Amino acid sequence: MRFACRNIVVLLVIAFVFTVTSAWAARPGYRYVLSSGLFLLPDNAQSVDWAVVNNSPTVQTFRVTVYRGNIGALKTAVPPGSLDFTLEPGFTTHNANSVCTGCPFEVGFYYEVVLETNNLEVMPTVIVWPGFFGIAIPGTTILPGNFVQIQ
């Protein structure tokens, strides 16, 4: 009887360790997840640009994903999907995509920009352009302080 009880305890410990290590491995790779919240595009939008600056004193890795908020359905990532970056201190990166029927962005849909990072000094911005160059449509810029930590 003692042998059976000991074996059951050993099996339970092994199962517990397996469960904990599996859950640990399944955890997201980033400590913080920041969201722009949902935003719409004005009629004169031609491009949506997001940019990230690394204001930390060290090299940082992070991921940016843009989602379309589908009313009554699960949000979906827009092309090109999640993008992973490694950025030197003080450097900036960005990605701009067109707004048109069949493009990654279309007028009339909600969008959300999500940044996953291990350092809150990695700061995102979203800007909507009336053309294909860096001029913002007034009122469309989402600054780093407007992003909300959701994890």
N, C-alpha and C positions, 0 to 999 in steps of 0.2 A: 504494500500500500504506500509506504514511504517513497519507494522508487517511482511509482506512478505519479504521485503528487509532485515530486521533484521534477520529473519530466514535463509535467503540465506547466509548472512555473517557468522552466527553461524555455519552453515553446512560447509562452506568453511574453516573456522578456524579448525573445527574438522577434516576435510579431510586432511588439511595441517599437523596438529599434528600427525595424524595416519601415513601419508606418511613419515614424518621425523623420527618418532620412529621406524617404520618398516625398514627404510633404516639404521638407527643406529644399530638395532638388527642384520641386515644382514652383517654388517661390519666384516671383518676378526678379529679373536681374538688376533692378534699380530701386533705390530707396524711396525716391519721390516721384509722384506722377502729378503733373500740372495740366490743367485744362483751361482753354480759352473760354469755355462755355459755348453755347450755340450762337451763331451769327448768320445773318442773311446778307446777300449781295445786292447793292443798288443796281438799277437798270443800266447804268453806264459803266459797270465793271467789265474790264477786259482781262485782268490778271489778278490772282491772289498770290501774295508773297508772304512767306514766313521767314523770319531770320532769328538766329541765335548767336549771342555773344558769350564767350567764356571770360567772365570777370574774375575767375579764381586764379590763384597764383600757380596752379598746377594744370597739367594736361587733363582733360575731361573727356569721357565717352558719354554719349547720350543717344536717345532714339526719339524721332519725331514721326507721328502718324496723324494724318488728316482724315477725319471721318465725315461722311454724309449722315446727317440725322434723319432717318427715314420715319415719317409719322406713322405710328402704329406698327412699326417693325424694328428689328435690331439695326443699330447703326452699322455702317459698312465703311471700310477703308477705301479712300479714293486712290487712283493710280498716282504715283508709282508704288503706293503701299508704305509700310514702315521703312524709314531710312535711318541707318546707324552711322554715327559720326565719332571721330576722335579729333578734338580741337585744342590747339595750343593756347596758353594763357594770352588773353587780349585779342584773340582772333575771332572773326565772325564768319558764319556760313549762312546760306539761305537757299530757298527753292521757290521758284515762281511757276505757276501753271495757268494756262489760259482758261477763260470763262467763255463757253459757247455750248451749243447743243452737242452732246456727245463728248465733250471735253471733261477733264477731271472735275471742273466746277461748272455749275449751271445756275443761272438766276432762277429763283423760286424754291431753292432747297436750303435747308439749314446745314451748317458746317461747324466742325469743332477741330481745333488743333490741340494735340496732346503731346507733351514733352515728358519723357522718362529720363531721370537723371539721378546721380548720387550726390549732387552738389547744387544748392540753391543759388549759387553764384553763376550758374549757367542760365541765362535769361532769354526767354523767347519774346518775339513781337510778331504780330500779324498786320499786314497792310494790304489794302485793296487798291489797285491801280486802275486809272481810266484808259490806259494804253499798255504798252509792253515795255515800260521803263519805270524807274523809281520815283514817280510822283504819286502821292497818296490822295485818294478821294477824301475830302474833309469829313471827319466823323467816323471813319472806318478803321482807324488804327486801334489795335488792341495791344496795350503796353504791358511790359512784364508784371507790373503791379496789379493788373487786372486779371492775370491768370490765377486760378484757384487750385490749391493743393487738394487733390482728391484721394491721395494715398501717401 
